[in-house]
Amino acid sequence: MPWNVIAQVGDDAYCPVLDRDEARFVATIDKPNDSHGISHNILSDLFKAGLKPTETAIDLLNFAAIVYTSDLRIWRGYNGEDAWTRDIAVHFPVADPELWRTASPQIKEFLSFLTGDEWNLSFRTKLPAPAPKIGNPPLIKPDAVCLFSGGLDSFVGAIDLLADGHHLALVGHYGQTQRELIATFETLRPRYKERMVPLWFYLVPPRASDEQIVESTMRARSILFLALGTCIASALDAGSALYVPENGLISLNVPLTYGRAGTHSTRTTHPHTINLYRKVLQALGIDLELKTPYRFMTKGEMLANCKDQDALKSGIHSTMSCSHPQAGRFHKRPVGQHCGYCVPCIIRRASMHSVGLDDEPRNMDVLASSIKANEAAGQDKRAFLMAISRLKSMSYLHITSELMSAGPLQPTELDGLVSVYLRGMKEVENFLRQKQ
């Protein structure tokens, strides 16, 4: 049975006719003090910054907020068949329902691949809203948008674009804190202050009830990040570029063991995710060039080829790559620093080791002999070593099949993607085996 997500924007009070036993919840946008409200500062801050996105891009951003909320508030365990795949029906208001109905197949294909769920979409005409008050145009007119998470890849991506002379809108999304975003951005100010427009946004879903189980997989977060970038790019000149800086190994996210296969592996910037999102933009008529400049580079290669090494070294330790930086509290260590043993931490440290910068603090040293393979801190290291060992006896065809187990790939890009995967895994192997 599907979960019905009833989205209301502004003064909208729409509610579909549903059977009594049909699961549902309401999520509202731009309804102050509403108990179902999604808290955010996105459009208000954009308008204050003198940026006016297109109506379709605004609808896409609101839609992404609803999808993100649905992903977090509908527990996968409610599905008794496989405790994973959810059936979600979204009732959503837009300015041009016919446009969105026409684009519905592309949107559903994108969402299904991204989250592993079944999506049904129902669009209706949204209520008119008062015209927003637009602030003065920014003194620095951006010519491109770069997603900026506070992580190492987006930091390198921003540096390279700034070093090439771009004027950038740096777009960041945060939940409870923006510390890493601000700290990383501040390291760029001495060199590039006159060519950056920082745009930091928060979005917090409605508070879950005490008896509600919150879903933690967060497979849909990337649609929110992509829609943020899209919304801002739509306020710039037509055809402006949106850059998604992510290394090839992380983007491919090939399951390290067979137990991690399928939709249980995240697909945030997987090449197929990006291609499907391009189709969504095309179907919605949004004129935007979506670029992933590092899809054929390892993280270490990104560091080695960074176009401003001084800027890189001045801010690299401000960046955050860890998947659970709050884990320190469980080990009586500081929160907000790298755990040192998750998959992103291992790839990060391997890349820094490859360029001689592996000297930052972390909660645990994954190379330490005291960390056992059957402990939480040793599981990802063991999975990497198993995958590295398996690779040594695999043919090119077998490796290609392994990559495609994480999602479809374009035939013209296969050689490059296989190559970056092998180089990335070698980078990790060189790091993990250095003391063995």
Number of C-alpha atoms within 10 A of each C-alpha: 11 16 19 21 23 22 25 25 22 15 14 16 12 16 12 8 6 10 7 7 7 10 13 16 13 19 21 25 22 19 17 12 9 13 12 19 21 23 19 17 14 18 21 14 16 20 17 16 17 16 22 23 19 17 14 20 24 21 22 24 24 27 22 21 28 26 22 21 22 25 23 22 21 22 19 21 14 14 15 10 9 10 11 17 19 25 17 22 19 21 21 22 23 21 17 16 16 13 15 24 17 12 18 20 15 21 22 18 18 23 20 17 18 24 24 21 20 16 21 17 17 14 18 16 12 19 14 11 9 6 6 11 11 15 14 11 13 12 11 14 15 21 17 22 29 23 27 29 24 24 21 26 24 22 27 26 25 27 22 20 17 19 16 11 11 17 20 24 26 24 21 22 21 17 11 8 10 16 15 18 24 16 15 23 22 14 18 19 13 9 14 18 14 12 19 20 19 16 19 19 18 15 18 16 21 18 14 12 9 7 6 11 15 16 15 12 15 16 23 24 20 18 24 22 22 23 22 27 28 28 26 27 30 25 17 21 14 12 15 20 21 24 24 25 26 28 27 27 25 21 24 28 20 24 20 20 14 12 9 14 16 15 19 15 20 26 26 24 24 24 21 21 22 20 15 20 21 18 18 22 22 14 18 21 13 19 16 19 16 21 14 18 14 21 24 24 22 26 30 23 20 21 23 15 13 19 18 16 14 10 21 19 13 12 18 20 18 22 23 24 24 23 15 16 20 15 18 18 12 9 11 9 15 16 17 18 22 26 28 25 25 22 20 19 22 24 27 24 25 25 25 22 18 19 12 10 15 14 10 12 12 20 20 16 15 22 18 10 11 9 17 14 14 10 10 12 18 19 17 22 22 18 18 21 18 13 18 17 12 13 16 8 10 12 10 13 10 12 17 17 13 19 20 15 17 22 19 13 18 12 9 8 12 14 14 14 24 21 17 23 26 16 20 25 21 15 22 24 18 15 19 19 10 9 9 6
